[in-house]
Every structure is written in C-alpha cells, then in structure tokens.
Amino acid sequence: MAFTLIASLVIGLDYITKQMIASKVHMYQSIEVLPFLNIVHIYNEGAAFGMLQQMGNNFFIVIASLAIIFMIYYAMRLQKGMEFYAMSLIMGGAVGNLIDRIRIGKVLDFIDVFIGSWHWPAFNVADSALTVGIIMFIWSSIRVELRGRQHPPVS
C-alpha cells in the first residue's frame, strides 16, 4: 500500500508540474525563480543529461518497461525500510518519465539549477525522485554491508 501511494504521488506531482509547464511556459523560455534557479521548458530525447539520444525513443520505452517490471518483482520481496521507500521513489520517477516517452516521444524537463554560467542539465520531478531513490538505495546497501563487517562470524 505505501509503495503504491508513494509511487503514485511522485507520478501525479510529476504529471501535474509537466502539464503546468507545457501550458504556461513557452518552449525555451526561462523564468528566474531564485538567483540560482530558473524554470525552463525543454525536452530531452535521451537518457540522463541527454545521453544516448541516438538510441531512439522505443529503446528507452523498452528499457524503462523492463526496469519497472523488475522493480515490482523486487519491491514485492522487500520489508518496509529504506530500500522499500527508495524503490517506491525510483518506481514513481521511472513511470513519470515513461508516461512522457509514450505520450510525446521525449521527456519534458523544467528545473534549471546553475551557478554563474555553469548549468546543471535541466530535470523534472520524476528525475528528482529517481535520484533521491537511487541515493537512498545505495546508502541502504552500504549500511547493510558495513553492519555485516562490524559483526564477524563466530567460529
């Protein structure tokens, strides 16, 4: 239940924000929010940071679909805890971007973070959930590994 709720909240927030940007912000328009943050309206046809654009949209749809199937299978075996919540964020992010790929053939990105003339590649709510979820998942795995090393087996 919690897994579905968290993933659904991410998907819903991602979809609503993308629809707002698509309807209110012109393509390539940039709106300053803070001295280091703009709202923009751009599309990403590749993976993270625009990589692998030459692979085509169908490639990303297949990969995302397979990843989602794996995540559902994996999440069904998890107890509640950091890994469980991490997987729900990853699932929500993956589905959020998959919806764009199926609907429009690319992903709408709108958050532009920068320092001076250096800009981080634009991203969206789904990307944020994916990033936080992946960091949580890695952290959880490291914690489990470190706990295992603190208690060597007794012989």
DSSP file (Angstrom, degrees, kcal/mol; ACC not computed):
  #  RESIDUE AA STRUCTURE BP1 BP2  ACC     N-H-->O    O-->H-N    N-H-->O    O-->H-N    TCO  KAPPA ALPHA  PHI   PSI    X-CA   Y-CA   Z-CA
    1    1 A M     >        0   0    0      0, 0.0     4,-2.4     0, 0.0     5,-0.2   0.000 360.0 360.0 360.0 -49.5    0.0    0.0    0.0
    2    2 A A  H  >  +     0   0    0      2,-0.2     4,-2.8     1,-0.2     5,-0.3   0.888 360.0  54.9 -64.1 -38.6    2.7    2.5    1.0
    3    3 A F  H  > S+     0   0    0      1,-0.2     4,-2.4     2,-0.2     5,-0.2   0.947 111.5  43.2 -58.3 -50.4    4.8    1.6   -2.1
    4    4 A T  H  > S+     0   0    0      1,-0.2     4,-2.6     2,-0.2    -1,-0.2   0.882 113.7  52.1 -64.2 -40.3    1.9    2.3   -4.4
    5    5 A L  H  X S+     0   0    0     -4,-2.4     4,-2.3     2,-0.2    -2,-0.2   0.940 112.5  43.5 -63.6 -48.4    1.0    5.5   -2.6
    6    6 A I  H  X S+     0   0    0     -4,-2.8     4,-2.2     2,-0.2    -2,-0.2   0.942 116.2  46.9 -64.6 -47.7    4.5    7.0   -2.7
    7    7 A A  H  X S+     0   0    0     -4,-2.4     4,-2.6    -5,-0.3    -1,-0.2   0.912 113.0  50.4 -60.6 -42.0    5.0    6.0   -6.4
    8    8 A S  H  X S+     0   0    0     -4,-2.6     4,-2.9    -5,-0.2    -1,-0.2   0.874 108.0  52.4 -64.9 -38.1    1.6    7.4   -7.3
    9    9 A L  H  X S+     0   0    0     -4,-2.3     4,-2.7     2,-0.2     5,-0.2   0.915 111.2  47.0 -63.3 -42.7    2.3   10.7   -5.5
   10   10 A V  H  X S+     0   0    0     -4,-2.2     4,-2.7     2,-0.2     5,-0.2   0.944 113.9  47.6 -62.7 -47.6    5.5   11.1   -7.5
   11   11 A I  H  X S+     0   0    0     -4,-2.6     4,-2.6     1,-0.2    -2,-0.2   0.926 114.6  46.5 -60.1 -46.2    3.8   10.2  -10.8
   12   12 A G  H  X S+     0   0    0     -4,-2.9     4,-2.7     2,-0.2     5,-0.2   0.928 114.2  45.9 -63.7 -46.9    0.9   12.6  -10.0
   13   13 A L  H  X S+     0   0    0     -4,-2.7     4,-2.4     1,-0.2     5,-0.2   0.905 114.1  49.7 -63.7 -41.4    3.2   15.5   -9.0
   14   14 A D  H  X S+     0   0    0     -4,-2.7     4,-2.3    -5,-0.2    -2,-0.2   0.940 113.4  45.7 -61.2 -47.8    5.4   14.9  -12.0
   15   15 A Y  H  X S+     0   0    0     -4,-2.6     4,-2.3    -5,-0.2    -2,-0.2   0.928 113.7  48.1 -63.5 -46.9    2.5   14.8  -14.4
   16   16 A I  H  X S+     0   0    0     -4,-2.7     4,-2.3     1,-0.2    -1,-0.2   0.926 113.2  47.2 -62.2 -45.7    0.8   17.9  -12.9
   17   17 A T  H  X S+     0   0    0     -4,-2.4     4,-2.4    -5,-0.2    -1,-0.2   0.902 112.2  49.9 -65.4 -39.5    4.0   20.0  -12.9
   18   18 A K  H  X S+     0   0    0     -4,-2.3     4,-2.7    -5,-0.2    -1,-0.2   0.898 110.6  50.0 -65.5 -38.8    4.8   19.0  -16.5
   19   19 A Q  H  X S+     0   0    0     -4,-2.3     4,-1.8     2,-0.2    -2,-0.2   0.897 110.2  50.8 -65.6 -39.6    1.3   19.9  -17.7
   20   20 A M  H  X S+     0   0    0     -4,-2.3     4,-2.0     2,-0.2     5,-0.3   0.933 112.7  45.5 -61.8 -46.0    1.6   23.3  -16.0
   21   21 A I  H  X S+     0   0    0     -4,-2.4     4,-2.6     1,-0.2    -2,-0.2   0.936 112.0  51.5 -63.6 -46.5    5.0   24.0  -17.6
   22   22 A A  H  < S+     0   0    0     -4,-2.7    -1,-0.2     1,-0.2    -2,-0.2   0.837 118.2  38.2 -60.6 -33.1    3.7   22.8  -21.0
   23   23 A S  H  < S+     0   0    0     -4,-1.8    -1,-0.2    -5,-0.2    -2,-0.2   0.719 127.6  30.2 -92.2 -21.2    0.7   25.1  -20.8
   24   24 A K  H  < S+     0   0    0     -4,-2.0     2,-0.5    -5,-0.2    -3,-0.2   0.665 108.8  62.2-112.9 -20.8    2.2   28.2  -19.2
   25   25 A V  S  < S-     0   0    0     -4,-2.6    -1,-0.1    -5,-0.3     3,-0.1  -0.935  77.1-128.9-116.4 126.6    5.8   28.4  -20.2
   26   26 A H    >   -     0   0    0     -2,-0.5     3,-2.3     1,-0.1    15,-0.2  -0.354  43.7 -81.2 -69.1 151.0    6.8   28.8  -23.9
   27   27 A M  T 3  S+     0   0    0      1,-0.3    15,-0.2    -5,-0.1    -1,-0.1  -0.289 116.8   4.9 -53.1 131.5    9.4   26.4  -25.4
   28   28 A Y  T 3  S+     0   0    0     13,-3.0    -1,-0.3     1,-0.3    14,-0.1   0.417  95.9 140.6  68.7   1.8   12.9   27.5  -24.4
   29   29 A Q    <   -     0   0    0     -3,-2.3    12,-0.8    12,-0.2     2,-0.4  -0.448  39.0-153.5 -69.3 148.1   11.6   30.3  -22.2
   30   30 A S  E     -A   40   0A   0     10,-0.2     2,-0.5    -3,-0.1    10,-0.2  -0.993   8.5-168.6-128.4 125.7   13.4   30.8  -18.9
   31   31 A I  E     -A   39   0A   0      8,-3.0     8,-2.6    -2,-0.4     2,-0.3  -0.961  21.3-131.6-117.4 119.0   11.8   32.3  -15.8
   32   32 A E  E     +A   38   0A   0     -2,-0.5     6,-0.2     6,-0.2    -2,-0.0  -0.527  33.5 164.0 -72.3 128.8   14.0   33.3  -12.9
   33   33 A V  E    S-     0   0A   0      4,-2.8     5,-0.2     1,-0.5    -1,-0.2   0.748  71.5  -3.5-107.3 -46.2   12.8   31.9   -9.6
   34   34 A L  E >  S-A   37   0A   0      3,-2.0     3,-1.7     0, 0.0    -1,-0.5  -0.893  84.8 -92.4-139.4 166.4   15.9   32.4   -7.5
   35   35 A P  T 3  S+     0   0    0      0, 0.0     3,-0.1     0, 0.0    -3,-0.0   0.656 129.7  31.3 -59.6 -12.7   19.5   33.7   -8.3
   36   36 A F  T 3  S+     0   0    0      1,-0.1    78,-2.2    79,-0.1     2,-0.4   0.227 114.2  68.1-124.8  10.4   20.5   30.0   -8.9
   37   37 A L  E <   +AB  34 113A   0     -3,-1.7    -4,-2.8    76,-0.2    -3,-2.0  -0.980  50.5 174.6-143.3 125.2   17.2   28.5  -10.2
   38   38 A N  E     -AB  32 112A   0     74,-2.8    74,-2.6    -2,-0.4     2,-0.5  -0.888  27.3-132.6-120.5 155.6   15.1   29.0  -13.4
   39   39 A I  E     +AB  31 111A   0     -8,-2.6    -8,-3.0    -2,-0.3     2,-0.2  -0.951  37.5 171.9-101.9 128.3   12.0   27.4  -14.7
   40   40 A V  E     -A   30   0A   0     70,-2.3     2,-0.4    -2,-0.5   -10,-0.2  -0.764  32.3-132.7-128.8 173.2   12.5   26.4  -18.3
   41   41 A H  E     +     0   0A   0    -12,-0.8   -13,-3.0    -2,-0.2     2,-0.3  -0.853  47.3 135.4-133.5  97.5   10.6   24.4  -21.0
   42   42 A I  E     - B   0 109A   0     67,-2.1    67,-2.5    -2,-0.4     2,-0.4  -0.894  41.9-129.7-136.8 167.2   12.8   22.0  -22.8
   43   43 A Y  E     - B   0 108A   0     -2,-0.3     2,-0.5    65,-0.2    65,-0.2  -0.938   7.5-152.4-122.3 144.3   12.6   18.4  -24.0
   44   44 A N  E     - B   0 107A   0     63,-2.9    63,-2.6    -2,-0.4     6,-0.0  -0.969  11.3-179.5-115.9 118.9   15.1   15.6  -23.5
   45   45 A E        +     0   0    0     -2,-0.5    11,-0.2    61,-0.2    -1,-0.1   0.477  68.3  54.4 -94.7  -3.8   15.1   12.8  -26.1
   46   46 A G  S    S-     0   0    0      1,-0.3     6,-0.2    61,-0.1     5,-0.1  -0.205  93.5 -82.9-109.4-158.3   17.9   10.8  -24.5
   47   47 A A  S >  S-     0   0    0      4,-3.8     3,-2.2     1,-0.3    -1,-0.3   0.079  87.7 -17.6 -88.2-154.6   18.6    9.4  -21.1
   48   48 A A  G >  S+     0   0    0      1,-0.3     3,-1.7     2,-0.2    -1,-0.3  -0.231 139.7   3.0 -52.0 132.5   20.1   11.3  -18.2
   49   49 A F  G 3  S-     0   0    0      1,-0.3    -1,-0.3    73,-0.2    -2,-0.1   0.702 129.7 -67.7  61.4  22.5   21.7   14.6  -19.3
   50   50 A G  G X  S+     0   0    0     -3,-2.2     3,-0.8     1,-0.2    -1,-0.3   0.569  89.9 155.1  78.9   9.1   20.6   13.9  -22.9
   51   51 A M  T <   +     0   0    0     -3,-1.7    -4,-3.8     1,-0.2    -1,-0.2  -0.310  57.6  18.4 -69.0 154.2   22.9   10.9  -23.3
   52   52 A L  T >   +     0   0    0     -6,-0.2     3,-2.0     1,-0.1     4,-0.4   0.723  69.4 150.6  62.3  28.8   22.2    8.1  -25.8
   53   53 A Q  G X   +     0   0    0     -3,-0.8     3,-1.5     1,-0.3    -1,-0.1   0.838  66.4  66.2 -56.5 -32.9   19.7   10.2  -27.9
   54   54 A Q  G 3  S+     0   0    0      1,-0.3    -1,-0.3     2,-0.1    -2,-0.1   0.651  84.5  73.8 -66.3 -14.1   20.7    8.2  -31.0
   55   55 A M  G <  S-     0   0    0     -3,-2.0     4,-0.4     1,-0.1    -1,-0.3   0.762 100.3-132.2 -72.1 -24.4   19.2    5.1  -29.4
   56   56 A G    <>  -     0   0    0     -3,-1.5     4,-1.2    -4,-0.4     3,-0.4   0.120  19.9 -80.6  89.2 155.9   15.7    6.4  -30.1
   57   57 A N  H  > S+     0   0    0      1,-0.2     4,-2.2     2,-0.2     5,-0.2   0.857 123.2  59.5 -62.7 -39.8   12.6    6.6  -28.0
   58   58 A N  H  > S+     0   0    0      1,-0.2     4,-2.4     2,-0.2    -1,-0.2   0.871 101.4  56.2 -61.1 -35.9   11.5    3.0  -28.4
   59   59 A F  H  > S+     0   0    0     -3,-0.4     4,-2.5    -4,-0.4    -1,-0.2   0.934 109.5  45.5 -58.0 -47.3   14.8    1.9  -26.8
   60   60 A F  H  X S+     0   0    0     -4,-1.2     4,-2.6     1,-0.2     5,-0.2   0.850 110.4  53.6 -68.6 -34.5   14.0    3.9  -23.7
   61   61 A I  H  X S+     0   0    0     -4,-2.2     4,-2.3     2,-0.2    -1,-0.2   0.929 112.0  45.0 -64.5 -44.2   10.4    2.7  -23.6
   62   62 A V  H  X S+     0   0    0     -4,-2.4     4,-2.5     2,-0.2     5,-0.2   0.942 115.2  46.8 -64.4 -47.8   11.6   -0.9  -23.6
   63   63 A I  H  X S+     0   0    0     -4,-2.5     4,-2.5     1,-0.2    -2,-0.2   0.931 114.5  46.8 -62.0 -46.5   14.4   -0.3  -21.1
   64   64 A A  H  X S+     0   0    0     -4,-2.6     4,-2.4     2,-0.2    -1,-0.2   0.906 112.0  51.1 -62.7 -41.4   12.1    1.6  -18.7
   65   65 A S  H  X S+     0   0    0     -4,-2.3     4,-2.1    -5,-0.2    -2,-0.2   0.919 111.7  46.7 -62.9 -44.0    9.3   -1.0  -19.0
   66   66 A L  H  X S+     0   0    0     -4,-2.5     4,-2.3     1,-0.2    -1,-0.2   0.905 112.2  50.8 -64.1 -41.4   11.8   -3.8  -18.2
   67   67 A A  H  X S+     0   0    0     -4,-2.5     4,-2.6    -5,-0.2    -2,-0.2   0.894 109.3  51.0 -63.1 -40.2   13.1   -1.9  -15.2
   68   68 A I  H  X S+     0   0    0     -4,-2.4     4,-2.4     2,-0.2    -1,-0.2   0.911 109.5  50.0 -64.8 -42.6    9.6   -1.2  -13.9
   69   69 A I  H  X S+     0   0    0     -4,-2.1     4,-2.2     1,-0.2    -2,-0.2   0.930 112.5  47.7 -60.7 -45.3    8.8   -5.0  -14.1
   70   70 A F  H  X S+     0   0    0     -4,-2.3     4,-2.9     1,-0.2    -2,-0.2   0.916 110.6  51.8 -61.5 -43.7   12.0   -5.8  -12.3
   71   71 A M  H  X S+     0   0    0     -4,-2.6     4,-3.2     2,-0.2     5,-0.2   0.892 109.0  49.6 -63.5 -39.7   11.2   -3.1   -9.6
   72   72 A I  H  X S+     0   0    0     -4,-2.4     4,-1.7     2,-0.2    -1,-0.2   0.940 113.3  46.9 -62.5 -46.4    7.8   -4.5   -9.0
   73   73 A Y  H  < S+     0   0    0     -4,-2.2     4,-0.4    -5,-0.2    -2,-0.2   0.928 117.1  43.2 -59.4 -47.2    9.2   -8.0   -8.6
   74   74 A Y  H >< S+     0   0    0     -4,-2.9     3,-1.4     1,-0.2     4,-0.3   0.913 111.5  53.3 -67.1 -44.5   12.0   -6.8   -6.3
   75   75 A A  H >< S+     0   0    0     -4,-3.2     3,-1.4     1,-0.3    -1,-0.2   0.813  98.1  64.9 -64.3 -31.2    9.7   -4.5   -4.2
   76   76 A M  T 3< S+     0   0    0     -4,-1.7    -1,-0.3     1,-0.3    -2,-0.2   0.725 104.2  47.9 -64.4 -19.5    7.3   -7.3   -3.5
   77   77 A R  T <  S+     0   0    0     -3,-1.4     2,-0.3    -4,-0.4    -1,-0.3   0.441  93.4 100.3 -99.2  -2.0   10.1   -9.0   -1.6
   78   78 A L    <   -     0   0    0     -3,-1.4     2,-0.2    -4,-0.3     3,-0.1  -0.607  63.1-139.3 -90.0 144.6   11.1   -6.0    0.5
   79   79 A Q        -     0   0    0     -2,-0.3     5,-0.4     1,-0.1     2,-0.1  -0.587  47.0 -80.8 -84.7 159.4   10.2   -5.3    4.1
   80   80 A K  S    S+     0   0    0     -2,-0.2     2,-0.3     4,-0.1    -1,-0.1  -0.418  87.4  96.4 -62.0 139.0    9.4   -1.7    4.9
   81   81 A G  S  > S-     0   0    0      1,-0.1     4,-2.3    -2,-0.1     5,-0.3  -0.953  91.5 -50.4 162.6-171.9   12.6    0.2    5.4
   82   82 A M  H  > S+     0   0    0     -2,-0.3     4,-2.7     1,-0.2     5,-0.2   0.891 131.9  50.6 -59.5 -42.6   14.9    2.5    3.4
   83   83 A E  H  > S+     0   0    0      1,-0.2     4,-2.6     2,-0.2    -1,-0.2   0.902 110.0  51.6 -61.0 -40.5   15.2    0.1    0.5
   84   84 A F  H  > S+     0   0    0     -5,-0.4     4,-1.7     2,-0.2    -2,-0.2   0.929 114.0  41.9 -61.7 -48.4   11.4   -0.2    0.2
   85   85 A Y  H  X S+     0   0    0     -4,-2.3     4,-1.8     2,-0.2    -2,-0.2   0.869 113.2  53.9 -69.8 -36.3   10.9    3.6    0.2
   86   86 A A  H  X S+     0   0    0     -4,-2.7     4,-2.5    -5,-0.3    -2,-0.2   0.934 108.4  49.6 -60.3 -45.9   13.8    4.1   -2.2
   87   87 A M  H  X S+     0   0    0     -4,-2.6     4,-2.6     1,-0.2    -1,-0.2   0.853 107.6  54.1 -64.6 -34.5   12.3    1.6   -4.6
   88   88 A S  H  X S+     0   0    0     -4,-1.7     4,-2.2     2,-0.2    -1,-0.2   0.879 110.2  46.9 -68.3 -36.1    8.9    3.4   -4.4
   89   89 A L  H  X S+     0   0    0     -4,-1.8     4,-2.4     2,-0.2    -2,-0.2   0.914 113.0  49.0 -68.0 -42.9   10.6    6.7   -5.4
   90   90 A I  H  X S+     0   0    0     -4,-2.5     4,-2.7     2,-0.2    -2,-0.2   0.921 111.5  49.9 -61.5 -44.0   12.5    5.1   -8.2
   91   91 A M  H  X S+     0   0    0     -4,-2.6     4,-2.6     1,-0.2     5,-0.3   0.940 110.6  49.1 -60.7 -48.1    9.3    3.4   -9.5
   92   92 A G  H  X S+     0   0    0     -4,-2.2     4,-2.4     1,-0.2    -1,-0.2   0.903 113.6  46.8 -59.2 -42.6    7.4    6.7   -9.4
   93   93 A G  H  X S+     0   0    0     -4,-2.4     4,-2.1     2,-0.2     5,-0.2   0.911 112.2  49.4 -65.9 -43.0   10.2    8.5  -11.3
   94   94 A A  H  X S+     0   0    0     -4,-2.7     4,-2.0     1,-0.2    -2,-0.2   0.920 114.4  44.5 -63.4 -43.9   10.6    5.8  -13.9
   95   95 A V  H  X S+     0   0    0     -4,-2.6     4,-2.4    -5,-0.2    -1,-0.2   0.903 109.8  56.8 -68.2 -40.1    6.8    5.7  -14.6
   96   96 A G  H  X S+     0   0    0     -4,-2.4     4,-1.2    -5,-0.3    -2,-0.2   0.925 113.0  39.3 -56.5 -47.1    6.6    9.5  -14.7
   97   97 A N  H  X S+     0   0    0     -4,-2.1     4,-2.1     1,-0.2    -1,-0.2   0.838 111.4  58.3 -74.0 -31.9    9.2    9.8  -17.4
   98   98 A L  H  X S+     0   0    0     -4,-2.0     4,-2.5    -5,-0.2     5,-0.2   0.884 100.6  57.6 -63.1 -37.6    7.8    6.7  -19.2
   99   99 A I  H  X S+     0   0    0     -4,-2.4     4,-2.8     1,-0.2     5,-0.2   0.930 107.6  47.1 -57.6 -45.8    4.5    8.4  -19.5
  100  100 A D  H  X>S+     0   0    0     -4,-1.2     4,-3.3     1,-0.2     5,-1.0   0.928 110.6  52.1 -60.5 -45.4    6.2   11.3  -21.3
  101  101 A R  H  X5S+     0   0    0     -4,-2.1     4,-0.8     4,-0.2    -2,-0.2   0.888 115.1  41.4 -61.2 -39.5    8.0    8.9  -23.6
  102  102 A I  H  <5S+     0   0    0     -4,-2.5    -1,-0.2     2,-0.1    -2,-0.2   0.918 121.7  40.9 -73.5 -43.5    4.8    7.1  -24.5
  103  103 A R  H  <5S+     0   0    0     -4,-2.8    -2,-0.2    -5,-0.2    -3,-0.2   0.931 137.8   5.5 -71.5 -47.9    2.7   10.3  -24.9
  104  104 A I  H  <5S-     0   0    0     -4,-3.3    -3,-0.2     2,-0.3    -2,-0.1   0.422  92.9-114.8-125.5  -0.5    5.1   12.7  -26.6
  105  105 A G  S  <<S+     0   0    0     -5,-1.0     2,-0.3    -4,-0.8    -4,-0.2   0.567  90.6  49.2  80.0   8.0    8.2   10.7  -27.5
  106  106 A K  S    S-     0   0    0     -6,-0.7     2,-0.5    -9,-0.1    -2,-0.3  -0.951  86.4 -97.4-164.0 173.1   10.5   12.6  -25.2
  107  107 A V  E     -B   44   0A   0    -63,-2.6   -63,-2.9    -2,-0.3     2,-0.5  -0.889  26.9-133.5-110.3 129.7   10.7   13.9  -21.6
  108  108 A L  E     -B   43   0A   0     -2,-0.5     2,-0.4   -65,-0.2   -65,-0.2  -0.687  25.0-172.5 -80.2 124.4    9.8   17.4  -20.5
  109  109 A D  E     +B   42   0A   0    -67,-2.5   -67,-2.1    -2,-0.5    15,-0.2  -0.918  17.6 158.6-115.9 145.0   12.4   19.0  -18.2
  110  110 A F  E     +     0   0A   0     13,-2.2   -70,-2.3    -2,-0.4     2,-0.7   0.488  40.9  94.7-146.7  -6.3   11.9   22.3  -16.5
  111  111 A I  E     -BC  39 123A   0     12,-3.0    12,-1.7   -72,-0.2     2,-0.6  -0.855  48.0-174.2 -99.0 118.8   14.1   22.7  -13.4
  112  112 A D  E     -B   38   0A   0    -74,-2.6   -74,-2.8    -2,-0.7     2,-0.4  -0.930   1.7-176.9-117.7 107.1   17.3   24.6  -14.3
  113  113 A V  E     +B   37   0A   0     -2,-0.6     7,-2.9     7,-0.3     2,-0.3  -0.862  15.7 161.5-104.5 136.7   19.9   24.9  -11.4
  114  114 A F  E     -D  119   0B   0    -78,-2.2     2,-0.4    -2,-0.4     5,-0.2  -0.982  37.5-148.1-153.1 161.1   23.0   26.9  -12.1
  115  115 A I  E >  S-D  118   0B   0      3,-2.7     3,-2.3    -2,-0.3     2,-0.2  -0.962  77.4 -47.5-131.0 113.5   26.0   28.7  -10.6
  116  116 A G  T 3  S-     0   0    0     -2,-0.4     0, 0.0     1,-0.3     0, 0.0  -0.452 125.2 -20.1  60.7-123.5   27.1   31.7  -12.7
  117  117 A S  T 3  S+     0   0    0     -2,-0.2     2,-0.6    -3,-0.1    -1,-0.3   0.483 116.7 100.5 -94.7  -3.1   27.3   30.4  -16.3
  118  118 A W  E <   -D  115   0B   0     -3,-2.3    -3,-2.7     0, 0.0     2,-0.4  -0.747  54.8-170.9 -86.6 120.8   27.5   26.7  -15.2
  119  119 A H  E     -D  114   0B   0     -2,-0.6    -5,-0.2    -5,-0.2     3,-0.1  -0.936  20.5-136.4-114.2 130.8   24.1   25.0  -15.6
  120  120 A W        -     0   0    0     -7,-2.9    -7,-0.3    -2,-0.4     3,-0.1  -0.586  50.1 -87.1 -70.3 145.3   23.3   21.5  -14.3
  121  121 A P        -     0   0    0      0, 0.0    -8,-0.1     0, 0.0    -1,-0.1  -0.317  55.2 -98.4 -56.1 138.5   21.3   19.7  -17.1
  122  122 A A        +     0   0    0    -10,-0.1     2,-0.2   -13,-0.1   -73,-0.2  -0.201  51.8 175.2 -58.7 149.1   17.6   20.6  -16.7
  123  123 A F  B     -C  111   0A   0    -12,-1.7   -12,-3.0    -3,-0.1   -13,-2.2  -0.795  17.6-138.3-145.1-175.6   15.5   18.0  -14.9
  124  124 A N     >  -     0   0    0     -2,-0.2     4,-2.1   -15,-0.2     5,-0.1  -0.739  41.3 -81.8-140.1-175.6   12.0   17.3  -13.6
  125  125 A V  H  > S+     0   0    0     -2,-0.2     4,-2.5     1,-0.2     5,-0.2   0.903 126.0  52.7 -62.4 -42.5   10.1   15.9  -10.6
  126  126 A A  H  > S+     0   0    0      1,-0.2     4,-2.6     2,-0.2    -1,-0.2   0.920 109.1  49.5 -60.6 -44.0   10.5   12.3  -11.9
  127  127 A D  H  > S+     0   0    0      1,-0.2     4,-2.6     2,-0.2    -1,-0.2   0.899 110.2  51.6 -61.3 -40.8   14.3   12.8  -12.2
  128  128 A S  H  X S+     0   0    0     -4,-2.1     4,-2.7     2,-0.2     5,-0.2   0.924 110.5  47.6 -62.3 -45.2   14.4   14.2   -8.7
  129  129 A A  H  X S+     0   0    0     -4,-2.5     4,-2.8     1,-0.2     5,-0.2   0.912 112.0  50.6 -63.3 -42.8   12.6   11.1   -7.3
  130  130 A L  H  X S+     0   0    0     -4,-2.6     4,-2.7    -5,-0.2    -2,-0.2   0.936 112.5  46.8 -58.4 -47.4   14.8    8.8   -9.3
  131  131 A T  H  X S+     0   0    0     -4,-2.6     4,-2.4     2,-0.2    -2,-0.2   0.938 115.0  44.3 -63.4 -49.0   18.0   10.5   -7.9
  132  132 A V  H  X S+     0   0    0     -4,-2.7     4,-2.6     1,-0.2    -1,-0.2   0.921 115.0  50.1 -62.5 -43.5   16.8   10.6   -4.3
  133  133 A G  H  X S+     0   0    0     -4,-2.8     4,-2.5    -5,-0.2    -2,-0.2   0.908 110.9  48.2 -61.9 -42.9   15.6    7.0   -4.5
  134  134 A I  H  X S+     0   0    0     -4,-2.7     4,-2.7     2,-0.2     5,-0.2   0.911 112.0  49.4 -65.5 -42.1   18.9    5.7   -6.0
  135  135 A I  H  X S+     0   0    0     -4,-2.4     4,-2.7     2,-0.2    -2,-0.2   0.927 112.7  47.9 -62.1 -44.2   20.9    7.6   -3.4
  136  136 A M  H  X S+     0   0    0     -4,-2.6     4,-2.7     2,-0.2    -2,-0.2   0.910 111.9  50.0 -61.5 -42.3   18.7    6.1   -0.6
  137  137 A F  H  X S+     0   0    0     -4,-2.5     4,-2.2     2,-0.2    -2,-0.2   0.929 113.0  45.4 -63.4 -46.3   19.1    2.6   -2.2
  138  138 A I  H  X S+     0   0    0     -4,-2.7     4,-2.5     2,-0.2    -2,-0.2   0.926 113.4  50.4 -62.8 -44.8   22.9    2.8   -2.4
  139  139 A W  H  X S+     0   0    0     -4,-2.7     4,-2.6     1,-0.2    -2,-0.2   0.917 110.1  50.3 -60.3 -43.8   23.1    4.2    1.2
  140  140 A S  H  X S+     0   0    0     -4,-2.7     4,-2.1     1,-0.2    -1,-0.2   0.906 110.8  49.2 -60.6 -42.3   20.9    1.4    2.4
  141  141 A S  H  X S+     0   0    0     -4,-2.2     4,-2.2     2,-0.2    -2,-0.2   0.894 111.1  49.6 -65.0 -40.5   23.1   -1.2    0.7
  142  142 A I  H  X S+     0   0    0     -4,-2.5     4,-2.9     2,-0.2     5,-0.2   0.916 109.7  51.7 -64.9 -42.9   26.3    0.4    2.1
  143  143 A R  H  X S+     0   0    0     -4,-2.6     4,-2.6     2,-0.2    -2,-0.2   0.914 110.1  48.6 -60.4 -43.8   24.8    0.4    5.6
  144  144 A V  H  X S+     0   0    0     -4,-2.1     4,-2.0     2,-0.2    -1,-0.2   0.921 112.9  48.3 -62.5 -43.8   23.9   -3.3    5.3
  145  145 A E  H  X S+     0   0    0     -4,-2.2     4,-1.4     1,-0.2    -2,-0.2   0.914 112.9  47.4 -62.8 -43.9   27.4   -4.1    4.1
  146  146 A L  H  X S+     0   0    0     -4,-2.9     4,-1.3     1,-0.2    -2,-0.2   0.891 109.9  52.8 -66.9 -39.0   29.0   -2.1    6.9
  147  147 A R  H  X S+     0   0    0     -4,-2.6     4,-0.8     1,-0.2     3,-0.3   0.898 107.1  53.4 -61.6 -39.8   26.8   -3.7    9.5
  148  148 A G  H  < S+     0   0    0     -4,-2.0     3,-0.3     1,-0.2    -1,-0.2   0.835 108.0  50.1 -63.9 -32.9   27.9   -7.1    8.2
  149  149 A R  H  < S+     0   0    0     -4,-1.4    -1,-0.2     1,-0.2    -2,-0.2   0.734 102.1  61.7 -78.6 -22.8   31.6   -6.2    8.6
  150  150 A Q  H  < S+     0   0    0     -4,-1.3    -1,-0.2    -3,-0.3    -2,-0.2   0.747 106.1  47.1 -74.4 -22.9   31.1   -5.0   12.2
  151  151 A H  S  < S-     0   0    0     -4,-0.8    -1,-0.2    -3,-0.3     3,-0.1  -0.745  80.2-163.3-122.1  82.8   30.0   -8.4   13.4
  152  152 A P        -     0   0    0      0, 0.0    -3,-0.1     0, 0.0    -2,-0.0  -0.295  36.0 -89.8 -65.1 151.3   32.4  -11.1   12.0
  153  153 A P        -     0   0    0      0, 0.0     2,-0.4     0, 0.0     0, 0.0  -0.294  39.7-121.5 -61.4 143.4   31.1  -14.6   12.1
  154  154 A V              0   0    0      1,-0.1    -3,-0.0    -3,-0.1     0, 0.0  -0.713 360.0 360.0 -86.7 133.5   31.9  -16.6   15.3
  155  155 A S              0   0    0     -2,-0.4    -1,-0.1     0, 0.0     0, 0.0   0.434 360.0 360.0-111.3 360.0   33.9  -19.7   14.7
